[in-house]
Amino acid sequence: MPTDLHELLRSLRVWDTDLPDFDPDDTPGEPLPLFAAWLARAAAAGQTEPHTMSLATAGADGLPDVRTVMLHGADERGWSFATHTTSRKGRQLADRPYAALGFYWPAQGRQVRVRGPVGKAPAEEGRADLAVRSTGALAAALTGRQSEELGSAAELARASEAAWERARREPDAPVPSWTLYHLRPDEVEFFQGDARRRHVRLVYLRDGGTWRKRLLWP
Ligand SMILES: Cc1cc2nc3c(=O)[nH]c(=O)nc-3n(C[C@H](O)[C@H](O)[C@H](O)COP(=O)(O)O)c2cc1C
């Protein structure tokens, strides 16, 4: 294994495996069924954590930001994720309710990009979403103070211990800042990597009540 960073980077490969074919002519008229099929195939192909995605937002200053979050659902309301309204991303979404999502499933050389306006789900929907998740998810949400400066690991350990204890005792404990968001896509792009670099890019563009499909140069 090379130790020099640049040597290491040059030694690493992408699309160096058998990749599936993707025929953009054989795709549905809207992006959601294709996304659901690709996600299911990524999971079936052994892709680890295919339901995690990059969430890009911008602050009031217009500067970009990005982090990983879990996908909680995708349906006619949009692609859903949950977080604290008080976190950095929560504050950015309050200032600019618009975001982009990025999925990468290297097991199949596939990438999906989603862009659009973001809205908050009603509070009861967010509560129901949290209620069906694990005790750990509730404990993490109850720990709170996401994105604030942390004084010490001991401080976190104390707060987390109390949150776990409460999550076990009170499985429907309310977490007012924990919010489910829906991103309603204006644009969804499907990218299929190809060993010869003839990657296929199919983008769906919302056009009123329907979708237009376009190919893009890779
Ligand atoms: C695999 C993975 C999944 C994550 N899922 C979530 C999530 O669903 N919601 C969330 O608020 N943070 C999640 N995080 C933590 C975020 O990446 C981030 O650290 C946190 O939300 C604070 O981001 P912010 O300071 O930009 O608001 C996840 C991190 C990883 C690595």
The ligand as a Tripos MOL2 file, in Angstrom:
@<TRIPOS>MOLECULE
LIG
   31    33     1     0     0
SMALL
NO_CHARGES

@<TRIPOS>ATOM
      1 C1        -24.1140    7.6770    7.8500 C.3       1 LIG1
      2 C2        -24.5600    8.9620    8.5060 C.ar      1 LIG1
      3 C3        -25.9140    9.2090    8.6720 C.ar      1 LIG1
      4 C4        -26.3300   10.3870    9.2940 C.ar      1 LIG1
      5 N1        -27.6770   10.6380    9.3810 N.ar      1 LIG1
      6 C5        -28.0970   11.8040    9.9100 C.ar      1 LIG1
      7 C6        -29.4890   12.1370    9.8970 C.ar      1 LIG1
      8 O1        -30.3460   11.3950    9.3760 O.2       1 LIG1
      9 N2        -29.8510   13.3100   10.4680 N.ar      1 LIG1
     10 C7        -28.9410   14.1720   11.0320 C.ar      1 LIG1
     11 O2        -29.3410   15.2100   11.5490 O.2       1 LIG1
     12 N3        -27.6170   13.8970   11.0210 N.ar      1 LIG1
     13 C8        -27.1680   12.7450   10.4670 C.ar      1 LIG1
     14 N4        -25.8230   12.4690   10.4230 N.ar      1 LIG1
     15 C9        -24.8780   13.4580   10.9780 C.3       1 LIG1
     16 C10       -24.6590   14.5670    9.9350 C.3       1 LIG1
     17 O3        -23.7760   14.1210    8.9280 O.3       1 LIG1
     18 C11       -24.0710   15.8580   10.5740 C.3       1 LIG1
     19 O4        -22.8720   15.5630   11.2550 O.3       1 LIG1
     20 C12       -25.0550   16.4970   11.5690 C.3       1 LIG1
     21 O5        -26.3930   16.3900   11.1210 O.3       1 LIG1
     22 C13       -24.7150   17.9620   11.7820 C.3       1 LIG1
     23 O6        -24.7670   18.6380   10.5570 O.3       1 LIG1
     24 P1        -24.9020   20.2540   10.4890 P.3       1 LIG1
     25 O7        -23.9440   20.7900   11.5170 O.co2     1 LIG1
     26 O8        -24.5120   20.6330    9.0980 O.co2     1 LIG1
     27 O9        -26.3260   20.5970   10.8050 O.co2     1 LIG1
     28 C14       -25.3780   11.3080    9.7930 C.ar      1 LIG1
     29 C15       -24.0190   11.0470    9.6130 C.ar      1 LIG1
     30 C16       -23.6180    9.9090    8.9690 C.ar      1 LIG1
     31 C17       -22.1260    9.6830    8.7480 C.3       1 LIG1
@<TRIPOS>BOND
     1     1     2 1
     2     2     3 ar
     3     2    30 ar
     4     3     4 ar
     5     4     5 ar
     6     4    28 ar
     7     5     6 ar
     8     6     7 ar
     9     6    13 1
    10     7     8 2
    11     7     9 ar
    12     9    10 ar
    13    10    11 2
    14    10    12 ar
    15    12    13 ar
    16    13    14 ar
    17    14    15 1
    18    14    28 ar
    19    15    16 1
    20    16    17 1
    21    16    18 1
    22    18    19 1
    23    18    20 1
    24    20    21 1
    25    20    22 1
    26    22    23 1
    27    23    24 1
    28    24    25 2
    29    24    26 1
    30    24    27 1
    31    28    29 ar
    32    29    30 ar
    33    30    31 1
@<TRIPOS>SUBSTRUCTURE
     1 LIG1         1 GROUP 0 **** ****
